[in-house]
Amino acid sequence: MRKKRKNDTMYQKQEKYFYGFISLWLIGFVVFTLGPMLYSLYASFTDWNGITAPEIAGIKNYVLILRAVTYTHIRAHETSQDIECR
């Protein structure tokens, strides 16, 4: 049987403190950062009005955003050219 040394108990105590302190940080990270990020990612793939149950929309939301951005960019570019020509 192995004899307990003073260094082993000191190391174990330091290890407990380390895991105690790091677990607080990990819990905070998961609850306040990672959780909301993952929920936002999930919500971006749904069609939800806030009252009814969310329905999976897939990438439809992203396609709509890209079309709107492209259309807005084109209209802004045409408007700026119209102003320059006048």
Sequence and secondary structure as in RCSB ss.txt:
>XXXX:A:sequence
MRKKRKNDTMYQKQEKYFYGFISLWLIGFVVFTLGPMLYSLYASFTDWNGITAPEIAGIKNYVLILRAVTYTHIR
AHETSQDIECR
>XXXX:A:secstr
     HHHHHHHHHHHHHHHHHHHHHHHHIIIIIHHHHHHHHHHTEE  SSS  EE TTHHHHHHHHHHHHHHHH
HHHHHHHHHH 
